[in-house]
């Protein structure tokens, strides 16, 4: 069984037991549960169930594992012949969750 849900403007296709990185949530800690209620589709042995736009009463439950950091990304700005060059780095933080239940 799989589900497609929306969180933070992105759509995720998940199955039970799958680990996933979502945008950082500072209000949760390791061991907490997170519910995603905007489920767009649920598929499995009984067929595909689509919402318009979301399925009423459907939810995806996940357990928070912890906070992770992504790869470092370098942003370089350069203007030729102007003695201008800048280099900045950025490292995005994510909340890692494990999908525990798909209901709907």
Short mmCIF file of the C-alpha atoms (twelve columns), coordinates in Angstrom:
data_MODEL
# 
_entry.id   MODEL 
# 
loop_
_atom_site.group_PDB 
_atom_site.id 
_atom_site.type_symbol 
_atom_site.label_atom_id 
_atom_site.label_alt_id 
_atom_site.label_comp_id 
_atom_site.label_asym_id 
_atom_site.label_seq_id 
_atom_site.Cartn_x 
_atom_site.Cartn_y 
_atom_site.Cartn_z 
_atom_site.pdbx_PDB_model_num 
ATOM 1   C CA . UNK A 1   0.000   0.000  0.000   1 
ATOM 2   C CA . UNK A 2   1.264   3.448  -0.866  1 
ATOM 3   C CA . UNK A 3   0.069   7.019  -0.403  1 
ATOM 4   C CA . UNK A 4   0.760   10.368 -2.001  1 
ATOM 5   C CA . UNK A 5   0.562   13.339 0.369   1 
ATOM 6   C CA . UNK A 6   1.485   17.027 0.400   1 
ATOM 7   C CA . UNK A 7   3.784   18.656 2.956   1 
ATOM 8   C CA . UNK A 8   5.522   21.986 2.625   1 
ATOM 9   C CA . UNK A 9   4.437   22.459 -0.980  1 
ATOM 10  C CA . UNK A 10  5.949   19.136 -2.095  1 
ATOM 11  C CA . UNK A 11  4.290   15.843 -2.929  1 
ATOM 12  C CA . UNK A 12  5.713   12.606 -1.524  1 
ATOM 13  C CA . UNK A 13  4.933   9.019  -2.530  1 
ATOM 14  C CA . UNK A 14  5.512   6.768  0.491   1 
ATOM 15  C CA . UNK A 15  4.991   3.207  1.715   1 
ATOM 16  C CA . UNK A 16  4.938   1.824  5.248   1 
ATOM 17  C CA . UNK A 17  8.401   1.538  6.777   1 
ATOM 18  C CA . UNK A 18  9.968   4.039  4.376   1 
ATOM 19  C CA . UNK A 19  12.288  6.747  5.726   1 
ATOM 20  C CA . UNK A 20  11.853  10.241 4.399   1 
ATOM 21  C CA . UNK A 21  13.457  13.686 4.820   1 
ATOM 22  C CA . UNK A 22  10.957  16.534 5.154   1 
ATOM 23  C CA . UNK A 23  11.428  20.233 5.886   1 
ATOM 24  C CA . UNK A 24  12.728  21.031 9.373   1 
ATOM 25  C CA . UNK A 25  10.092  21.092 12.093  1 
ATOM 26  C CA . UNK A 26  11.400  22.684 15.252  1 
ATOM 27  C CA . UNK A 27  8.295   21.831 17.319  1 
ATOM 28  C CA . UNK A 28  8.896   18.048 17.308  1 
ATOM 29  C CA . UNK A 29  11.645  15.913 18.811  1 
ATOM 30  C CA . UNK A 30  12.873  12.336 18.363  1 
ATOM 31  C CA . UNK A 31  10.204  9.744  19.102  1 
ATOM 32  C CA . UNK A 32  7.232   12.036 18.450  1 
ATOM 33  C CA . UNK A 33  4.608   11.249 15.852  1 
ATOM 34  C CA . UNK A 34  3.627   13.475 12.946  1 
ATOM 35  C CA . UNK A 35  0.376   13.204 10.986  1 
ATOM 36  C CA . UNK A 36  -0.041  14.292 7.381   1 
ATOM 37  C CA . UNK A 37  -3.735  14.854 6.672   1 
ATOM 38  C CA . UNK A 38  -3.594  16.187 3.116   1 
ATOM 39  C CA . UNK A 39  -3.508  12.816 1.332   1 
ATOM 40  C CA . UNK A 40  -4.056  13.055 -2.426  1 
ATOM 41  C CA . UNK A 41  -4.131  9.356  -3.343  1 
ATOM 42  C CA . UNK A 42  -3.976  5.905  -1.773  1 
ATOM 43  C CA . UNK A 43  -3.147  2.827  -3.815  1 
ATOM 44  C CA . UNK A 44  -2.884  -0.848 -3.026  1 
ATOM 45  C CA . UNK A 45  -4.380  -4.272 -3.715  1 
ATOM 46  C CA . UNK A 46  -7.958  -2.959 -3.746  1 
ATOM 47  C CA . UNK A 47  -7.132  -0.312 -6.362  1 
ATOM 48  C CA . UNK A 48  -6.454  3.386  -6.504  1 
ATOM 49  C CA . UNK A 49  -8.412  5.897  -4.453  1 
ATOM 50  C CA . UNK A 50  -8.108  9.512  -5.596  1 
ATOM 51  C CA . UNK A 51  -9.220  12.640 -3.808  1 
ATOM 52  C CA . UNK A 52  -10.408 15.903 -5.265  1 
ATOM 53  C CA . UNK A 53  -8.054  17.396 -4.191  1 
ATOM 54  C CA . UNK A 54  -7.628  15.410 -0.933  1 
ATOM 55  C CA . UNK A 55  -9.251  12.282 0.497   1 
ATOM 56  C CA . UNK A 56  -11.545 13.035 3.444   1 
ATOM 57  C CA . UNK A 57  -10.482 11.259 6.655   1 
ATOM 58  C CA . UNK A 58  -7.257  9.848  5.216   1 
ATOM 59  C CA . UNK A 59  -3.958  10.384 6.988   1 
ATOM 60  C CA . UNK A 60  -0.363  9.231  6.992   1 
ATOM 61  C CA . UNK A 61  1.287   8.767  10.387  1 
ATOM 62  C CA . UNK A 62  5.058   8.968  10.796  1 
ATOM 63  C CA . UNK A 63  7.523   8.662  13.681  1 
ATOM 64  C CA . UNK A 64  10.246  11.314 13.993  1 
ATOM 65  C CA . UNK A 65  13.751  9.840  13.962  1 
ATOM 66  C CA . UNK A 66  15.744  13.056 14.293  1 
ATOM 67  C CA . UNK A 67  17.265  16.068 12.588  1 
ATOM 68  C CA . UNK A 68  19.647  15.540 9.670   1 
ATOM 69  C CA . UNK A 69  21.760  17.888 7.586   1 
ATOM 70  C CA . UNK A 70  21.929  17.809 3.810   1 
ATOM 71  C CA . UNK A 71  24.978  18.270 1.619   1 
ATOM 72  C CA . UNK A 72  26.764  21.587 1.660   1 
ATOM 73  C CA . UNK A 73  25.933  23.753 -1.326  1 
ATOM 74  C CA . UNK A 74  28.263  26.517 -2.426  1 
ATOM 75  C CA . UNK A 75  26.920  29.686 -4.029  1 
ATOM 76  C CA . UNK A 76  29.479  31.656 -6.030  1 
ATOM 77  C CA . UNK A 77  29.020  35.145 -7.432  1 
ATOM 78  C CA . UNK A 78  31.533  36.539 -9.871  1 
ATOM 79  C CA . UNK A 79  31.832  39.643 -12.070 1 
ATOM 80  C CA . UNK A 80  34.694  39.549 -14.500 1 
ATOM 81  C CA . UNK A 81  37.169  42.444 -14.535 1 
ATOM 82  C CA . UNK A 82  35.405  44.100 -11.570 1 
ATOM 83  C CA . UNK A 83  37.431  42.547 -8.735  1 
ATOM 84  C CA . UNK A 84  34.208  41.013 -7.364  1 
ATOM 85  C CA . UNK A 85  33.864  37.418 -6.229  1 
ATOM 86  C CA . UNK A 86  31.911  35.966 -3.317  1 
ATOM 87  C CA . UNK A 87  31.541  32.422 -2.087  1 
ATOM 88  C CA . UNK A 88  28.876  31.437 0.427   1 
ATOM 89  C CA . UNK A 89  27.969  27.994 1.719   1 
ATOM 90  C CA . UNK A 90  24.611  26.668 2.848   1 
ATOM 91  C CA . UNK A 91  23.630  23.410 4.540   1 
ATOM 92  C CA . UNK A 92  19.889  22.677 4.790   1 
ATOM 93  C CA . UNK A 93  18.476  20.921 7.857   1 
ATOM 94  C CA . UNK A 94  15.797  18.255 7.517   1 
ATOM 95  C CA . UNK A 95  13.572  16.248 9.847   1 
ATOM 96  C CA . UNK A 96  13.912  12.529 9.146   1 
ATOM 97  C CA . UNK A 97  10.711  10.520 9.659   1 
ATOM 98  C CA . UNK A 98  9.733   6.872  9.246   1 
ATOM 99  C CA . UNK A 99  6.275   6.140  7.875   1 
ATOM 100 C CA . UNK A 100 4.418   3.922  10.322  1 
ATOM 101 C CA . UNK A 101 0.792   3.846  9.135   1 
ATOM 102 C CA . UNK A 102 -1.370  4.765  6.152   1 
ATOM 103 C CA . UNK A 103 -5.073  5.072  6.981   1 
ATOM 104 C CA . UNK A 104 -7.888  5.943  4.656   1 
# 
